[in-house]
Each structure stands twice: as C-alpha cells, then as structure tokens.
Amino acid sequence: MIVTSAVRHAAAGSAALLFVLPVPAAVASPAPTAPSVSSVSFGSPASALGEPTPPARGHVDPARLDRRGVQVQPLAGAPRLPSASALSWVVADASTGEVLAARDAHRKLPPASTLKALFALTALPHHDPSEQHTVADSELTGIGAGSSLVGIKEGYTYKVSDLWNGVFLSSGNDAVHVLAAMNGGWDAMARKMQEKARSLGANDTHVVSPDGYDAPGQVSSAYDLAVFGRAGLQDPAFTRYCSTRYADFPAGSWSYGIANTNRLLTGENGVERYPGLIGIKNGYTSNAGNTLVSAAKRDGRTLVVSVMNPQEGGGYAVYEEARSLLDWGFEAAEHVRPVGSLLPERAKAEADTRAVAAARDGRDGAAAAPRAEAAGAEPAKEARPGDAPAKDAPAKGTSAEGASENSGKPEKGEKDAPVRSAPASGSPEKDAAAPGASGPDGPARDAVAEGAPGTASLGKDASPAAAPSGASAGLPLGLIGAACAAALGLWGWRRRAGADTGDSVQE
C-alpha cells in the first residue's frame, strides 16, 4: 500500500510538472548551404572564368589519358561521339577541369600559334594595357620567314593593348617579338613559358620559339593546349583579347582594321560562327598543320576544346571538328564519367585527399553520435575539410586576313578561348552521402562530397533533422527524474505529518 501510494504521487507530480514546464524541441542545426559554382558568370569578353576550382568528388585515374585512341566513359543517354580526323583532341569542362573525352591527349605535336596562349599567360600580367612602348629595330630581328605579321614598324610607339590585339587577332609574330623584348628577351621568355607550363601541369610542352614558329624539338599536346585555354579564361584581360573579333591597329597618324583569324569567332570565309564562342587561339604551320584551342559557353556551362592537325577536310576542317566536339560536349556533359582532369597533379591529389577526409569524418561522426547522446552530452564537433598559311599579315589599310601565318601556303590551308570527378571505388560515394557522385553532376552534389558542414558528421543514413544534440535529447529525462524526486518528497512529508497528528492515511 505504501509503495502504491508513492508511485501514484510520483506519477501525479511528474504529469503536473511536465504539463507546466515547456519541453525544448530536439532540433539539429541546419547545414550551411554550399555556394553553387554554376551561379558565377564567366567567359564574357570583360570577365574571366572567375570560379574557384571545386574539390574532386572522387578519384580520376590520370593514366587513362596516357592510353592511345579515343577515351570516353559514356553513361545511359550519352550521345555518340562525332567522327574527327585530328591526330589529337580534348573536350573538357572549363569550370571543373574534367576531361569529358579525348583522343591521344598527351601525343606530342607541333602547336603552331596556339602556343601564343601560353605566351600570353606568361607575359600578360607584367604590363598595364595603357603602357606605351616605342619599338626598336633590334626587337624585330629574328622573325621567321613566312611568319604572320600585324605590321609593327620600328620607331613607332604602341600601347601594350595594341600589341596584344596584334598577338590574338592577327597572330602577329612581330608583336610577340616586341612583347618578349619587353619581358627580358627571347630566350628568357622561352624559359619563363616553360616554367609556366610546368606550374600548370602541362608536361608535354617544350618551348623553343615563343611565337609558335616551327623549331626543332618544339612540341605541345591537345591536353596542354586545353590547360592553357582553361587557365586563360580565368584572366579577364586574356578573355577580352581572345574574344575580340575586330580592332583598329595604329600606324603612326592613322590606323587600319584587323580581324581575328579564328573563323569560329568571326564567321568568315564560309565558316559559320559558333554561338557562345569565347575564343581562344588558332594556328597553322606547314609542319604543324591546323591547330585550334577554343572555348564556348552554353546554358551556364563553359567547355574548352583543343584540336590538333586534322587529316581530312582541308584547311577549315579544324573549325568544323571543333564545332562537332563542342556540340557533343554540351549534350554529353551530364551523361559521361570524366576520363581525366586538367588540374595539376598536386591539386588533384589535394582534392582526392579532401574527398577521402570527408568520407572518413562522416563515418567517425556517425559512430560517435550515439555514444554522446547516450551520455547526455553534445557530440564533439568534427574537423571541416577545406581549394594554310594564315592570312594574318595585313598590308596597310587591309585586314589581317591578307597575310600568311608561319608559312607561304595559300589562304585555303590557313588555320591559324571553372571538381566533378568520378567517385573512388569504395567509400566516398557511400560515406559522404553524395548520391550520383559519379560523372558530372550539379554543384549541390559537389558540396555534399566535399564534406559540407553539417552533413558528413551525420553518417550515411542520418539526416540533419533526425540528429538532435545530446543536451536536447537528455532534457526530458532530467525533468521526469526531478518530478519523481519532488513527488516522493511530498509523499514522505505527508506521511510524517499524518503520524504526528494521529490521522490515518488510507491507501
């Protein structure tokens, strides 16, 4: 009877206290929303790529691009690759650096004037566009026979921006020689370009002549040209120059018009303009054939395509093959697994490390949470993972189209612009809660695989709303215990009072 009475008092007291006192809801802090890289605009003539390189969602085998032949990993719904006769080509996402498909990506071939993209990456940052320079006769010596020229004259004064228009639009080797002289000289510029190429992870390129003129041992690859193009899009000045179609070039007291020799950009000589094309650089020599590195933007995605030496279709085939590869890339981007990356090996290794760390932290956080909650304590916060002869030499009063580039062939042969990777087999896809992480996916999935705060610590099967903190979960039990103690104390006090007064307590 006494025990029964105590239980009743405890239950009544508990109910009363729980009814009066509010019970805090068990909620979890919402995970911060990772920024979407696709929301950043880039590729316009006045702006650069501007997108930080997202971390890889998983490991991409770099050795795949060392294999001969076409490399592509199609998923369901992937379009068929177009036929291309080029000896080497690459299609890559300019934002993430993912290589969507390639043929003999690391085959070393003469680059012709596409090497001027590397020259610009090396020299552009060192002079203000408004800076003026008077050309000395010595700066125009050593220009190869048959080179494309913009028409620079010794003794004339030019703005640096005019010289760069001569490089990008007319592919002028004379403009390259002057700018090289302004940056330490010809040999020093070749060394600087070589160092720049290595810093970007472009290991196939060997620079002998900074203007791209044929020289023994001078080679690059479709992979390296795509690396140069992608890097250039992150520089607003580079992007502005390579996407300029027409400009006036000074000649003392007057000027003449020059046109970009990239037919996909201008739509001249029977080549249809490519919608959304940004640039980047075309080239031609009798030894290299036609080469091209180009970039285009469509529906918020920017692709970079490099094509080296088509074997069929004549002098303009390089443009049509680049067009078909761009079209394929925009259609296939969400339906293929990457076959490689344009990121330097160090950056790729760091990205893979971050992905593995995110997966490991996810497993550790999921295992620690139940123990912390059982103890009524808040779980410890996890560490957050972290980055034809080019008609390029115009006579006075003529377009740049009137001259040849690096050879004396007729116009017909001329040719001279922001990491989603496949997940590693194993844990990142499972443990970092990144559904569909293989292949190109949206930015939101990139954020999950990166280990966005508030996600990895919940583990594979938990959701943020279902994981209350330890203190919140333990509060109702503490209230019940306090209520029971108070009720038992009240019951004991009543019994003592009843004994003192001689009243009977009926149970």
Summary of the structure (lengths in Angstrom):
residues: 507
radius of gyration: 33.5
end to end distance: 5.6
largest distance: 127.1
contacts: 1880
relative contact order: 0.20
helix: 40%
strand: 14%
